[in-house]
Amino acid sequence: MIVLVNVFQVHGSAEGFERAFTKVSEIMRTQPGFLHHRLLRSEGADSTYVNVAEWQDEQSLRAALARREVVARLRPLSAFATGRPTVCRPVLDAPPLEV
């Protein structure tokens, strides 16, 4: 499994960004290898969002990002935000301790 972490700085309408991101989410969720994702909004900086997406492997993510229909859904995000994506591999996964 790999994790895509993308920090977005929104420079347009937050509502517009969230609408555009929802459309991206709809298509990404149908892609082979997609496992899960969550969009987070910073409590301290309303213009900062973080997308955390889990994929089976990096090849699946890259294949999805190469599809024309995915690129078409991603394009409108640039009107609202600038992203800084990075691909990560889990190192530690710690569930709550039972006390």
Buried (B, 14 or more C-beta within 10 A) or exposed (E): EBBBEBBBEBEBEBEBBBEBBEBBBEBBEEBEBBEEBEBEBEEEEEBBBBBBBBBEEBEBBEBBBEEEEBEEBBEBBEEBBEBEEEBEEEEEEEEEEEE
